[in-house]
Amino acid sequence: MALFILVLWPQAIYTPSVHREYMESAMSRAYLVESIPTGLEDLRTADGHYTEAVLHRLVEQTRHSIDLTAMYWTLRTDNTRPDEMGLTEERLLELGADHGRSLFDALLSAAARGVHIRILQSPGFGDAAESEVLREQFPEQVEIRQINMVDWYESGIMHHKLWIFDQTAFYLGSANMDWRALTQVKEIGIGVEAAPELTADVVRFYDTWWAFCALEPSTRRVFDPAVRIERVVPAWSALVPVADRAPNPLDQPHLRTSYNLTHPLPVTLNDAPATVVITSSPPEICPPGRTTDLDAMLHTIHEAEESLCLSFMNFVPLGFYGGTYDHSDDKMKIDGQLAMPLWWPDFNDALIQAAVTRGVQVRLLMSRWAHTSPYTEPYLRALRDTARAALANPHMGSGTLDIKWFLTPGWDRVAGTNRQYPEFSRVNHTKYIVSDKRVNIGTSNISWGYFATTSGTSFNSDHADLVRQLQAVFDRDWESRYAYPLV
């Protein structure tokens, strides 16, 4: 009997049903996934999980389906592109470009062995030919749909970074479909395996966007009181007066979720109980039950009692809607008039309240790189000084709000004759919040458009081990030689 089992087992292990049963019987686990740029190897640990290895392994292990999102495709190098021009093949290999090629080849191999691949992607970014190669070689296995947020909002982009494997495992985080996101950009995400119920909610999220892509755009122009402008939104938006509001085509039983901030999903990950909430933005693409990304992130801030740490690439209390660049006078214009930013204080108010009213120790780790907005530094300084003003009365208490820059060496050598790295690299691209209570690991930067016109999502949990691990990552970076105080 033992010999009979040994003979049949290798054949059975590769069938989708057996693979699914194995995944469901294995211990559900969650872990942080990082990308550490070359040259910052001192931030790596022997037991760390790194994006280039985790995604490759999960793709290779998949037997049935992969659902993924791609803001753009640049897994394969091309030093005739403007962002890589001037870098030799030898230099690209030194920078780890082979990891991107290897991941693309793993996707090709997955399709070749029968894995069904669904791709949600943006139009007009990077090399869409990479996804077309997948579909052209395996037309029965690969489906592609495009998300053009401009058709619905006159603004915005598809900004998800999500992979789902065999509907039992997923990656959610800041890493794009880009070889630079594996070895030249600092990223963070969450990997979850053998968690079918949690992954089922992630699949509902993905299926919502898959359904959204199939809709013909139907919009209304409305007044948005959050930023005091008129703007375009989907016809079923809550901003549309009831008399003119269309039925929500995404209000479908298979897209609704029962799990949100009021009723989070109870899970056991790494043998420890916790709760998880998967969010979405903009609000119009949240079927009944789904918490918005903005609400979840503000909830994380409002819940903090002692410590609150944020690491983001962009952070400004502003929004930008419409406008085109006028070369004649080097200005942004809307209908011939000078464009204005939109004041949006949601996060500033939440952080000031945490520090001033609740006495929380707040720390922000912000990226400085070749494309840092000119608004960033003055607004960060104003945020810090506003919190410090609460210390003016020696007879009352207050928390603190401290800010540092994270500078990746080489951030200023990504263009022109000084180029040693590809453009849009050498940056801390992470998007997360960790408090003494919970974690929020997501895909959105902090400015109005990311929550109003751009697609985003986040993983929210009170899992004690993940809180501890993410806090350790933040503390490591905060104390590292790459972090400098805002002056």
N, C-alpha and C positions, 0 to 999 in steps of 0.2 A: 504494500500500500504506500509506503514512504517513497519507493522508487517511482510509482505511478504519479504521485503528486509532484515530485521533482521534474518529471518529464513534461507535465502540462503547465506548470507555473510560469515559465518564461513566455509562453504563448498568451496566457491570460492577462499578464500584467500590462500589456500594451493595448488592451481594448478600452474604449472610453468608459464603459460602465464600470469595469473593475477599477480603473484609475480613479473614477469619481468615488467609488466605495472606499478605496484606500485613503483618499484625501479626507473624506468625511470621518473615517475612523481614527486618523492621526490626530495628534494634539494640535488644537488651534493655536497659532502663534502669531505675534506681531513684533516687529522690530523696526528700528530706524534705518533708513537707507541714505547714505551720503555719497556725493561726488566731491572729491578733494582734488583741486587742480595740481598739475605737476609743479614741483617746487615748494609745495606746502605739505610734503610727506610727513612732517613732524606732527601734523594733526591726525594722522592715521593711527589706528590701534590694531593690535593683532586679532582681536575678536570683533572688529567692526564689519558692517555689511555695506558694500559699495555698489553704486548703481550699475557700473559696467558689468559686474559679475552677477548681481541679483537678476537683472532683466534677462541676461543671456541664459542663465540657468533655468529660469521660469519658462522662457520660450522653448528651450530644449525639452523640458519636462511635459509640456502641454501635448495632449493627445486629441482634444476635441475642438476647442474654440479659443480664439483670442479676440477680444474687443479692445480697441485702442483709439486714442485721440492724438492728433498731430497738428499743432499750430503751423508747423512747417516741417519740411524734410531736408536734412543735410547730414544723414548718417555717413554718406560717402563723400570723400574729399574731392575738390575740383579747384586746383590752384589757378584756373583761368577766371574764376568768379572774383568780383571785386574784393570780397571779404577775406579771400585767401591768397590773392595775387601777390607774387613775390616770395612765397614760402615754397621751398623745394620739397620734393617727395621725402627726402631724408629728414628734413626738419619736421614735416607733418608726422612722420613716424615717431620722432623724438617726443612729440606732443601727445602721442597716444591716439592718433587718428585711426589706427587699426582696430580699436575697440568698436568704433562706429560701424566700420565695414563688417566686422564679425557679427554684430547684432543684426544688421541687414541680412547677411547671409543666413543667420539663424531663422529669420522670418521666412526667407525663401525655402529653407529646408522644412519648416513647419507646414507651409502650404503644400509642399511636395509630398509629405506623408499624410495629407488629407485633413489637416487642421483648417477649420473655417475661420477666416479673418474678416472682421468688420472694422472699417476705418472711418472715423469722423475727422475731417480736416478742414483747414481754412483755405480759401482761394487766394492766390497771389502772393504767397510767401515761399521763399526758399525754392527747393527743387522738387516740384510736384511729380516730376518724372520718376522719382524713386517709388512712390506708391503705384504709379502706372506700370512700372516694371513688374511689380508683384501681381497686379491684376492681369496684365497681358500674358504673363507666363502661366498663371493659374486662374483663368477667368471663372471657373466653377467654384473656387475656394475663396476668392477675395471680392468683397463688396466695399464700395467707397461712396460716402455721402459728404457733401460740403456744407459747412455752416458759414453763411455770410451774414454777420450781424448788422452790417450796414443796410441790408434790405429791410430790416425790421426797426432799426433805431437811428438810421442815418449816421451811425458812429459805432465804435466798438470792434472787437475781434473775438475769435474763438481761442480761448486761453487755457483750456483744460490740459492737464498732463495726467493721463490715466491709462492703465493697462489692466485688463481682466483676463484671467487664465482659467479655462475649464469651469467657469462660474463658481469656483471654490477659493480662488486666490486673487489678489490684486495689488498693484502699486499705485499710490496717489501721492503726488508731490510736485516739486518745482522743475523737474528735468524735462526739457523739450526733446523732440525727436532729432537729435543733433549730436554729432560726435563730440562737439565742444562741451555739451552738457555732461559728458562722461569723464572728461579729463582736463578741461580748461575753465570750467565754471563751477563754482561752489554751489551745491544743491543739497536739498534735504527732502525726504519723503518718508512714507510709511509703507512697509511691506506686510501683508497679512496672508497667511496660508492656512489651508484646511479649516476654513470658516465659512461654510456654505450659507448659513442664514444671513450673516453680515454681508457676504459677497452678493447675495440675492438682492439686498437693498441697493448696493452699488450698481448692479445690473439694471434695476428699475430706474435709477438715475440715468444710466447710459441709454436705455431704451427710450426715455423721455426725449433726450436730444436726438436720437435716431428718428423718432416720430416727428419732432419739430422740423428736421431737415426736409421732410417730405411735404411740408405745408407750403401753399402759395402765400407770399407775404400779404398780410391784411393789417393795416395800421390806422392810427388816429393821431392827430396832433393835439396835445393837451398841455395844460399848465402843471408844472411840477413844483409843488411848494417847498421841497427840500432844497432846491437851488434857485428857485424864483425865475424860471425860464419856461418858455413853451418848447416842447420837444416831441419827437415822434416815438410812439410805443406800439406794441402789438394791440390789436383791436379789443382784446379781452382784458387788458390791464386794469387793475383797480384804480388807476388814475383817470380812467375814462368814466364820465358820468354814466350812471346806470342806464339811462334812457338810450344811450348810444353805444353801450358796451356789448360786444359780441360774446356768444357762449365760448367757454374755454375748450378748445379742441384737445388739450392735453389732460383734461379731467376724465381719465379713463381708468377703469378698475385695475388694470394691470400696471398702471403707472403710479397710482397712489401709494403712499407709504403710511404706516402707522407709527413710524419712529421719528421723533423730533425732540426739541428741547423739553417739551412737556412730558413726553413719553419716550425717553431714549431706549435704544435696543440693549437689553441685558446680554452680556457676552461673558465667556470665559476664555481668556487669552493668556498664554504662558502659565496655565494652571491658576490664574488669579481672576476673580470676578471684577467686572467693570461695566460701564455703559458706553455706547458709541452713538454718535449722530453724524450722518452724512448730509451735507448741505448743498445748495445750488444758488447761483445767481445768473442773470437778473431775476427779480421776483416773478416775472411773467412766465418763466420756464420752471416754476415750482408747482407741480400738481398738488392737490389738497394733501396736507400732512407734511410736506417737505419744508424744513426750516431754511430760511435764506442764509446765505453766507454772511451777510452783514450782521444779522441778528445773532448768529452763533459766535462771531468774533467779538462783538460787543459784550455778549454774555460772558465770555471768557475773561474779559477785562473787568466787568462789574463784579464777578464772583471772587476775584483775588482779594485775599486778606492780608498777606504779608509781603509776597514777592510777585512781581510781574515783569517778564522779560519778552521783548519783541525783536525779531530779526527780519528785516525786509530790505529789498533792493530800492524801492521807491516809497516815500512817505511824505505826502503834502496834503494840507487841508483844502484842496482845490479840486476842481473838475475842469475838463476842456471839452467843448461840444461844438462841432462844426468848424468851419474856417479853412482857408487855403492860404498858402504862402505867396506873398506879393514880392517878387524879386525887385521891382522898381524902387521900393523903399525899405526892403528888408523887414517887412511886418506881416503878421498874420491878420487876415481880413475875413469878415463875414458880410456879404452883400455890400462890399466896398467900404465898410466901416471897420475900424480897428477892433480886433477880437479882444474879449475880456475873459479872464479866468472866472470860474464859478466858486464862490466861497462855500465850503462844506466842512463844518467843524465836528462831525460826529466822533471821530477818533480822538481829536485833540481834547474835546470836552470829557470823554470817558477817561482818558489818561490823567488829565488834571484833577478830575473828581477822585480817582483812585489815590493819587498822591496826597492831595490837599485834604480831602474829607475823611478818607479812611486810613491815612498814614501808611500807605503801601510803598515799598521800595520799588520804583519803576526804573527799568533800564532799557534803552533802545540801542540796538546795534545796526547802523545804517551803512549802506554801500556807497563808496565813492569810486567812480569809474569814468570811462571816457564819455559816457552819455548821462551823467548825473544832471538832473534838471537845475537850472539856475535858481529856481524857487526853493530848492531843498534846504540849503544851508541857512538862509535867513529865517525860514519858517521853523526849522528845528531849533534855532537859537531862541526864537520867540516863545516856543513851547517850553523849553527848559527854563527860561527866565520867568515865565508866568508861574511855573510851579515853585521856583525859588522865592518869588515874592511872598508866598504864604509863610515864609520863615521870618518875615519882618517883625512880627509881634513876638517877643521873647516869652510872653505869658501864655502862649497857645502852642499846641503841637502841630506837626505836619510830617508827611512822608518826604521822599526825595524823588527826583526825576533826573537821571543822568543819561548822557548820550555819548556814544563813541562812533567813529567811522571804522569800517573794515576795508582795508586796502589790500588787494591781491597784487603781489609784486608782478610788474609787467603790464599793469592796467593802462599805462601811458605809452606803451610800445605796440599798439595794435593797428596802426595805419601809417601810410606814407613811407618815406625812406627809412624811418626809424622802426619799421615793423619787425617784430620778432614773434608775434602771436597773431592769430586771425582776429578780425574785428568781431565785436559783440562777444568778447570773452574776457577772462581775467577779472571776474566780478563775483561777489557774494550774492547769489540769485535766490537765496532762501526766503521763504515766506511762512513764518510760524510765530506762534505765541505760546509761552509756557508760564504758568502761574503755580502757586503752591497748591492749586486745586485740580488743574486740568491742562490738556494740550490742545492746540489748534494747529494743524499742519495742512497747508493749502496751496492754492495756485494763484492767488490774487495779491497784487500790491495794494498799497494804501493810497488811493485817490478815488474820487467819486465815480469815474467811469467804470472801474473794475466791478462795481456793485450795481450799476444802473444800465450799462449797455454792453458789457463784456461777459462772456461765459466764464464761470469759475466754480470751484467746489473746495470743500475742506473736510478733513477727518477730525472729529472732536471727541475727546474721551477723558474720563477721570481715572484711567488705568494708572495705578500708583507707580508701576515699574516704568511705563513710558514717560510719566512726569519726571521721574528721577533721571532717566537716561537723557531726555531732551534738555533738562536743566544742566546736566553735566556737559552737554555739547555747547550750550550757550556760555557757560562759565569758562570752558576751555577757550572758546573764541574771544570772549571778553578780555581774558587775561593774556592772550597770545601776543606775539610781537607784531601781528598784523592789525591790531586795534589801537586807535589813537583818539584821545578825548576831543570832543567838539570844543573849540575855543571861541 
